Amino acid sequence: MGCAKNSVDSERLAGRIISAGHEIVSDVDKAEIGIINTCGFIQDAVKENIDAILDLEQLKLENKLKHIIVTGCLVNRYEQELKAELPTVDLFTRAESWDDIIKLLTPKALNKLCDRFMLEPVTPWSRYLKLSEGCNKFCTYCSIPFIRGRLRSVEIKDLVNEALKLCEGGAKEICLVAQDLMDYGKDLYNKPMLKELIEILNKELPDGTWLRPLYMYPDEMTHEFIDFMLSKDKVLRYFDMPVQHISDKILRRMNRKTTSDKIKDIIKYVRSCDKFFTLRTTIMTGFPGETESDFDELLEFLSEAKIDHAGAFIFSPEEGTRAAEFADQVDFDTAQERYQAVTDLQFDIAQERGELFIDKELEVLIEEINIDAESAGQASQSLELESLSNNKNFAGENGGSEFEIWGRSYRDAPDVDGRICAEGLMSDKIKLLKPSDKVKIKIQECVGNDLFGEIV
């Protein structure tokens, strides 16, 4: 459950389980043990995770499962409450406390490091590399430092080895994740080491590998850093830079270590280097003390900055955080209206940015190929999802087979941004394509975050 960092943890735990002699199964009817790696970041996630645990509890009551194991962030945050309320769970373990799980499954199993095991629905061509865990920022709204602790970075050599193994397993895209990539290495090396890591990865990974940096706060970003990233051929021209807000008053109350001027300067410089550079951010509405004036400033910023992709969410007063105790809470209806206003504005901005690529060619990493019934048998090796044989609008004009390809370019991170679609009549060359291949697509149309075109 939860974020990409949790997905990495789950893959590592699955590797340990397999090395201990057990099998991961996707069919619950074949399972003896159900394990949930939980998220407890905000209350919506807490509810979703509790519901998932209750689903496993029902399976155990129906004798479809022998044991239930709950691990991860939710246990870190609410361990005692969970134990009191969920007696059918056989084991609760904190995040990354996987030895306890292995001991329950196999008491005499050796404690050893193992390769990650790819879990469904993760795709082999796009994988996450977790640089660190925890955070030293202590933003007033965020529970992460309390749930996962302080910053703990992974050594460079271990990350490089892991990235190489992911590429050997078929990865064409490595997404770098942490709570804040810009902090990577401060705890191990007494200084930020993201540039040094990028330098080695850019040199060591196979030609054509995409390196996608996710979650880089603007606090310590400089023009020199941007120039460095632009100089690396494997680093995509894509920054995920969470700003949350633009009002200096709100940024201070959030305990963000940046200013409105700094954020605007970084965006302006990036755009001056490459007008097609893609930016993603996250925006929070309804933070305590946010006035109409603060919100108008935020909307004006978004209108001017033209950020390609922006995810919005409503402030959640999380237990244990300072912001939850602030007196001037914004009522939910107001926060909801502001959220909708950001979402509506951002759709128009995404449309405007996407239209810049009409008549241009983009390299696209194929993720899905759909073909109609006539050619399904001939090109079954290309299918990842169900065919479009039932789509009456998907037949060739002259009775020929048609294809539909979906994928992502440098502009789109997995799961959160848009996609690119190309369709046309089947040919011998198209039949050879498969998910994980890269093709050039000439863009003809934009609809919100998604682009449509034809294979060159």
N, C-alpha and C positions, 0 to 999 in steps of 0.2 A: 504494500500500500504506500501511497505518498509519492515522494519526489524521485528524481533520477538517482540521487545519492543512495536512496533506499534500495533502488533496483540493483545497484552495484553490490550492496551488502547482501541482498538476497542471493545473488549469483555466487558470491563467495561462500555463503552458508551452504548453498546447494552443492558446491564443489566439495566441501568438507563432508557432507552427508554421503555423497557418492563414494568418496574415498574410504569412508567407514564401512562400505559394503552394502549400502542401501540404494534403492532406485527411486528417482523422482517420477511420478506419474501425473498425467493431466486429467485422467478420468477418475472421479471421486469413487466410483464403484470398485476400482482396483486399489484404493488407498487404505492404509491402516492408520496413518497418522496425518493430521492436518496441522500445518504450521502457518501462522500469519506473522509477517514482519510489518509491524504497525507504524502508523504516522500519528502524531499527536500535536501537530503544529498549531492548528486553530480548532475551535469548537465544532465546526462543520466536519472537519476530518475526524475528530474524536467520535462524533456520532456515527459516521460512516464505518469506522473501524469497529466500534462496539457492535453494530449491526452484522458485520462480517463474522465476528467472534460468535455471535448468537446463532448465525447460520451453521457454523461448525458444531456448536453445542447441540443443535437439533439433529444433525447427522450422527453425533455420538449417541444421543438418546434413542435413535432409530437403529443403533448397532451397526452403522455404516462406517464408523471410525472407532478405533480403540483408544486413541490418545489425541489430545489437543495441546499444542504448544503455542504460546503467545510471546513474541519477542519484540524488541525495538522501542521506538520513541514513546509510544503510549505507556509502556511499562516504566520507562525512565520517569515519566511525569506523574503517573497515577498508580504505582505498583500496589500500594496497600489497599486502595479503594477497589482495584480490580480483583485482588485476591479475595476480598470480602464479598464482592457481588457476583463473582463467577467461579463457584466452587467446582464446576465440572472441568475446568482447565487443569491439566496435569502439571504444567510447568510454565511459570512466568520467568523470562530472562530479560535483562536489560540489553540495550543495543550493543551489538558486537560481543556479547557474552556467550559465544557459541560453544565453548567447551562444555557448558552445562547441558546444552542440547545433545551434543555428541555422547556425553556420558549417559544420558537417559536412553538414547537409542542403542548405543553400543558401549557398555561399561568399560570394556578393556581396549577400546579404540585408541590408537596412537594420536597424540596431539601434533598435528603437522599442517603446514601450509599447503593449500591445493589450488589448482587452477579454477577460475570461475566457470560455472556451468550456466549456459545460456538458457533462460527460462522463457516460456511462451508469455506474451507474444513478441518478445524482443527479436529483432531481425539481425542476422549476422553481419550485414553490411554497415550498420550504424551502431556504434558502441560508446559507452560512457567510461571515462577515466576519472576516478575520484582522487583529486590531489590532496585533500585534507578533510578533516572533520572538525566540528565545533566552530566557535566564533568568539572573537574578543571585542566585537563592536558594541554590544549591549544597547542596541536601539530600543527605545522605551516601549515599543509595541511588540517586540519580538521575544518569543520564549525559547529560541534555539540555544542560547548559552546555558540556560537552566536545564534544558533537556539533554543536550549533547556535550555540554562542557566547553572548555576553552579550546583554542586552536591547536590542532594536532596534525601536522603535515606528514606526508609520506616522502621518504627519501627519493631523490631524483633518480638514482640508479634503479630503484624498484619500479618507479613509474615508467621509465623507459622500457624495462623488460616486460612489464605488463602490456604496454601499448604494442610492442612488437608481437607478443603472443596474440593479441586481439587481431592484429593485421594478418597473422598467419592463419587465424580462424576465419578469415574472410572479410574483416572490417575494411571498408573503403572510407569511412568517416569516423574520426575520433572526437567526441565531444568532451571538452575539459570542464569538470564541474567541481565546485566547492561552495561553501557559503559565500566566500568572496575570493575569487582567484587572485586579486591584487595582494592579498595577505599571505599567499602561499610562501612557505619557507621561513617566515619570521621567527617561528619558534625553534626551528632546527638550525638555521644558519645565521640568526640574528640580523637578517635583512630579507626583504622580499626577493624571491628567486624565480618568479614566473618567467622572466626574460631568459634566464639561463636554461630553464627547462624547455621552453619553446625552441631555443637555439638547437638543443640536442635532438629534440623530436623532429624538427624540420630537417635535420641532417640525416637521422637514422631511419625514419619511417620510409616505406616504399614510395617510389614516385607515384604521383597522382592521389596520394592520401589527402583527405580533407582534414584539417585541424580546425575545430569550431570552439572558440572560447565562450563559455556561458557564465553569467553572474560575475561581472567585473564592476565593482562600485567605482564611481568617478573620483573618489576622495584623493587618490594618489596617482591618477592618470595624468600623464603629461604629453606635450607635443612630441617629445623625444620618444616616449613609449609608443605612441601611435605610429611614428615614422618607422620604428623597429618592427612593429607588427606588419606594416605594409610592405616591408622589405622581404618578408618570408613567403616563399612561393606556396607552401602548403597551408598557411594560415588564411582562412577565408576572410573576405572583406565584410565581416559581420561582427558586431559587438552587441552583447546582451548587457546593458548597463542600467540596472534598476535605480531609478531616481526617487520614486514614491511621491514626491511633490516638488514644487519649484518655489513656493513661498519661503523666504528665509526664516520667518517666524515659525512656520510649521516644521521646517528642517531642523531648527534648533530644538524644538520641543520633542522631535523624534530622536534627538541625539545623533543625527546624521553628521558626519565629519566633513561636510562640504557646504557650498553656498550656491545660490542661484547663478551668480556670475561664473563660477567655476564650471557648472554643468553646461551653461550656454556656450562658454568658450570651447569646451571639449567638442561639443556637437558642431560648432562653427568650423573648427579646425578640421575635423573629420570630413565634413562636406567640402571644404576647400581642397582637400587632397584628392577626393574622388566623389563626385556627385551621385554616383551609383552605389556608394558604400551603404550597407544596410544596418540600421540601428533597431534594436528592440529594447523596450523598457517595461517597467511595471509602475502603475499609478494607484495610490490609495485615496479613497474619498471618505469623508466623514471622520477624519482624525480629530480628536478633542481640540476644540478651539478654532477649527477651520471655519472662517467666516465666508460670507458671499464674496467679499473682496479677495480673500485668499483663493477661492475657487475660480473666480474670474481670471486671476493671474495664471492659474494652472491651465485654463482653457486657452488663454492667449499664447502661452508658451507652446502648447501642443500645436496650435495653428501655425506658429512661426517655425518651430523646429522640424516639422514634417517627419516625425519618427515613423519608420516603416511599419513596425509592429509594436503595439502597446497593449498589454494586458491590464485590466483594471480590477480592483477588488475593494470591498467595503471594509473599513476598519472593524476589527474584532477585538473587544476588550478581553485580553487573555489573562487568566488568573496568574498572579505573580509578577506581572509586568507593571512598570511604573505608569504607563499610559492608561491602564485600566482603572487607576485610582485618581486620574485627573478629574477635577470637578466639572469642567465645561464640556461634557460629552455632547456629541451631535446626535440628534434623534435619528432613528433608523430610516424613517421615510425620507428625510432630507438627504441622508447619505445615499440612499437608493436612487433618488432623483439625480444626484450628482454623478453617480456611477453610470446611469443611463445616458446622461449628457456626454460623458467622456467616451462611452462606447459608440454613440452615434457619430460624434465628431471623428473618432479614430477610423471608423469605416470609410468615411469620405477621404481621409488622409491616405489610408492604405490604397484606396482606389486611385488617387492622384499619383502616388509613388509607383504603383504597379503599371500605370499607363506610360511611364517613362521607358518601359521595356518593350513596348509594341514595336514591331519590325526589327527587334534585336534578337540575337541568338544567345541562348543560355545553355550551359552544360548542366544536364539533369541526371541525378542518380535515380535510376528506376526502382520503384518500390512495389509496383502492382501492374500486372498486365491482364487485361480482360479481353477475351475473344469470343466471337459468336459461335454457335453450335456447329456450323459446317466445318470449321477448322479446329475444333477443340481437340479432336484426336490427333491431328497432325502436329499441333504445337503445345501439347499438354505440358511439356517441360517448362514452358514459360509462365504457367498459371500460378498465382499465389492466392488469389481469392476466387470466389465463384465466377463462372462465366456469365456473359450477358445474353445468354441464349433466350431468355424470357423477355428481353427488351424488344418490343416490336419496332421500335424506332432505330434499331441497331443493325439493320440488314443493308448490305450494299445495294446501290441502285440497280445494278445489273446481276443481282444474285450472288455477288462475290462476298467473301468474308471480310469483316471489319475488325479492327483492333482498337483498344483504348489503353493508353499507358498513363500512369500517374507516377509522379516522382517529385523530387525537391532539388532546387538549385542552391547556390551559396546563400541565397536570401532567406532560406527557410530552415529553421531548426526542427528536429523531429517533434511531432505531436502538438506543438504550440503555435506554429506559423501556418502559412498557406502551402499549397502544392501547385504543381504544374501538370497540365493534362495535354496530351497529343492524341489524335485519333485519325484514322484513315483506312484505306483498303489494305488488306493483308498482302505481304510480299514475301519472297524467300528470305530477304534480309531481316524483315521484322520477325519471322519465325525463329530466327537464331537468337533474338534478344531474350534476356531473362532478368529478373530482379537482381540488383547489385551492379548491372551494367550501367555505363554512362553514355548518354546520347546528347547531341545538340538539338535543341528545339527552337524554332523561330516563333516568337510570341506574336499572336494576332489579336488577343482580347484579354481584358482584365475584368474580373468580377470580385471586388473586395480584395481579399488576400490571395485569391487564386488566379493563376494565369493559364491561358489556353493557346495552343499553337500547333505547329506541324513539325515532324521530324525532318531535319535537314538531310 
